[in-house]
Amino acid sequence: MHEWTILGAGALGCTFAALLTEQQQPVSLLLSERHRGHFHPAFEFIALNERRRLVNTHRRFAEQAAGVECLLVMTKAYQVLPALTGLRDLSADTPILLLHNGMGVADDVARAFPHNPLLAGVTSHGALREGPWQVRHTGKGETWLGPVNEGGRAFAHLQAPLARALGHAEWSEDILSLQHRKLGINAVINPLTACHRIRNGQLHEPRFADVLTQLSEEVHAVLATLGETETLEQFRRRLNAVIELTATNYSSMHQDLAHHRPTEIDYITGYVQKHAGKLPVPVCRQLYHEVKKLGG
């Protein structure tokens, strides 16, 4: 492993950069044009133990894509394809690892980059932007990666250096199922916390009991049609554990609405609706329209 290039210098992308550099793994940030003139040479990283340090990474821009050895895509879901198609000189040998929220992007990337090894990942690490080029690591979690196409299978070795930096990273040949599991949690927590402008833990207040019950039923039913075998009880148990574990956190969709940014609702709740078929999903539909109305 020579160098990781992270596309998406948001809170989570910078957190991954900080954790990788802490293990002396070289990292570059692939930046957009708007950063060319004013990107600081370092960003401040606030670790889980409140220790603060400046993190230095290499800078890359689109015209330097030919030198990218391994690309971690950590943009918002709706930014993935536009950002990647701008990398005209990216080598067909360069592995692309998609580490974004939501689903529905990988197929588009596979069509646009048919010769590149393609992988997908899910992570439950949490991060928050506290200021310009200041990010806080808000929660440690699991990270999984696996192949999207045949070429991606040759890059299972990426798991080991990621595990050293992140504390946990494992390889799964069935990454699609793990993506579905994360999507299910996000489809409940994100739109509810965004619409009600609350922290994750507040979903356990009695006023949300009924909507949590119905929404979890809707999401679980759609996941079952996609081949997931988890029972409704198991899904709810996992959902409640995530709510408790991230009780003080704001969801990414909450943060996007709070900062007047587009959300990933089309790739989370929208994905659930798209695959619902004839299943009734009224709460999903209502939340989708509410987030859209709020600017997402």
N, C-alpha and C positions, 0 to 999 in steps of 0.2 A: 504494500500500500504506500503510494507516494504522496498524494495530496487529495483531500476531499474538497470539492467545490460545492458551496451551498448557494442555491438559487432561491432567494427569499430571505432578506435580512430583517424579518420581523422578530417578534419576541422569542418564538420557539427556534427559529433558524439561528439567531444569535446565541441562544442558550446552548444549542448543540455545538456551535462553533467554540464556545467557551469550554464546554466539557471535553471536547476533542483536543483543544490546544493544551488543556491542563495535563493531558497524557502525552504531551509532546508530539501529537499528530498534526502535521501541517494542514492548514485550512485556508481556503480563499473564499471570499464572498463575491458572488457574481452580481454586480449592481446594475441598476437601471440608469438611464441617461441623466435623470434628475439628480442623481448622487454624484455625478462626475466632478462638479465644481465645489461641493461642500461636504463631502463625506469626511468625517474626522479620522485620523489615523488609528484611533482605538475607540472601543465602546466600553462603558462601565457595566460590569456584571455583578449582580448581587446574588450570592449563593444561598442555599437553604439555611445555612448557619449564620446568615447575615454578613458574612465576610465579603468585602467589596474589592474588586481588582479591575484593572484595565486590561482588556483583551485586544491583542494585536493580531490582525489577519492580513493576508495578501488581498489586494483588490484585483478584480477582473471585470471587464466589460464585454459586451456581446462580440466585439471584433476579435477577442482573445479566446474564443471558444475552442479553437483548434488545440489549445494546450490543456484542456480539461481532461482529467484522468478518470474521475468518478464523480457523477453529478447527483447531488441530493436536492430534490425539488421540494421546497417547503413554503411555496407561495400559497395564497388562497386558491381554492379549486378553480374558480373562474379565471384566474391569471395564468394557470399552468400552460395551456396550449399557446396563447399569445406570446408568453415569455420564451417558450421553447422554440417556436417557429422563428424567433429573432436570432437564434444561434445557428446561422447558416453554415458556419465552418466546423460545427461539432462533428467529431469523427464518428463513423458508423460503428467503431469498436468500443466507444465510451458507454459504460453502463449508466442507465438512468434509473434512479430510485425515487419513486413517487411517495412522498411523506406528507400528504395534505389531508385535510378533513374531507368528509363526504365521499361519494362514489359517482361513477359515470364518466370519469375523465380518462381512465387507462385505455379504453378502447380507441378513443380519439388519438391518444399519443402513439399507440401501437400502429395505427394507420399512417400517421404522419412520419414516424420513425421506424419503418418496418425492419431495418437491419440492425438497430441498436439492441443490445441486451436490455430488457425492461424488467424492473422489479417494483414491487409495491411494499409499503410498510405501514404499520400502525404503531402509535406510541401514546402512552397515557401520561407523559411528562407534562407539567403545566408551566406556563411562563406568562409574564405580564410586562408590557412596556410601561416604564414609570416616567420616562421623559425622553427627549431626543437623545438617541444612542445610549440609553440607560435601560437595561432589562433586568428583571427579577425572576429567578427560578422559584416557582411557587409550589412545585410538587414533583416528586420522583415517581416513576412508574415503569411499566413494562414496555419493551419495544420488540416488535416482531417484523421480520421481513421475509419475502418469498418471491418466487418467480411469477411474472405475468406471461412471458413467452419462453420459448425453449432456450434462447440465448441467456436469459436471466439465470437459468439453473447453474451456469458455470461460475456464479458469483456468490455462492453460499459462504465463501471465505470472508466476505465483508462483515459477517456477523461477529467475528472475534474482536476486531478492533473497536467496533461499536459497543460491544459488551464491556470492554475495558473502560471506555469513556463514560458510558451511560449507567453502568451498574447492572444492567440487564439488557440483553438482546439475544434473541433466538431466531432460528430459521424454521420456516414452516412451508411445506409443499402445498398446503391448503390455505394460502394467505387470503383467498376470497372469503372463506368462512370467518376469519378473524376480522376482516373488514366489515362484514355484515354485523358481527357482534358489536363492534364499536359504533357503527352507524345506528344501530338500534338504540343505544344509550344516548347518542347525540340527538336523535330524533325526538326524544322525550325531554331531555334537560335543556338543550339549546333554545328552541323556540319558546318554551314556557318561561325561562328566566329572562329571555330577551323582551318578550311582550310585557311581562310584569315588572321588569327592571329590578330584579332581585338577585341575591347570591344563590348559589346552588343549594346550600343547606336549607334555605327557606322553603324549598319544595316539600319538606317534611312537616310544614305547618298544616293544621287540620283543614284550612280552607282549600288546599290543593288535593285533598284525598280523593275526591270524586274524579277530577280531571286526570290525575295520575293513573287511576284504575282504568279509565276508558282508553286513555292514550296508549298505555302499555299494552292493552289488549289489541288495539289496532296495529301497532308496530309489530308486536309478536306474530300476529296472524300473517302479515305480509312476509316477514322473515321465514315463516314456515313454508310459504309457497316458493321461496327461493332455495329451499332444501335444508334449512336449519332445523336441527332436531331438539334444541333446547326447549324444555317445557315452559309454560307461562310462569309457573312458580319459580323456576330457576332464573328466568329472565328478570323477574321482579326482585329477586334476592340480589342479583348482580347489580341491578339499577340502584337499589337502596344502598348498597355498599359504596358505589361510586358517589352518590349524593353525599353520604357521610364523610367519605374520604376527601372530597373536594368542597366541603361545606362552606368554607370561607372564600372560595374562588368565585369569580365572575366567569361565566361561559364566554367563549370566543364570540358567539353571536350577540350576546349582551354587549360586549365591548365594541363590536363593530357598529351596532346601532347607537351606542352612547357617543361614539366618535364620528358619527355620520359617514360611515364607510359602507360600501355594499356588503351584504352578508353572503354566506354559503347556503342559504335556504334552498336554492334549486338543487343542490347536490346532497342535501340531507333529507328534509321533509319532501322536497320535490322528487327525489329518488324513490322514497317510500310510495308516494302517490302514483308515480309512473308504473311501479311494479305491483300495485294493488289489484289490477284487473277489475273484477266485479265485486271485490271485497269492499264493504262500506268503511270509509275512513273519514267521518265527518269532523272529528277533532283535529286530525292532521290537516285537513283542508282549511278549516277555520284559522288555525295557527299560521298556515302558509300565507293566507291572504292578509292576516293581521301584520305579520312581519313585513310583507310587501308594502302595506299601507304606511307602515312606520318608516319606510325608506330603504328597506332591505331587499 
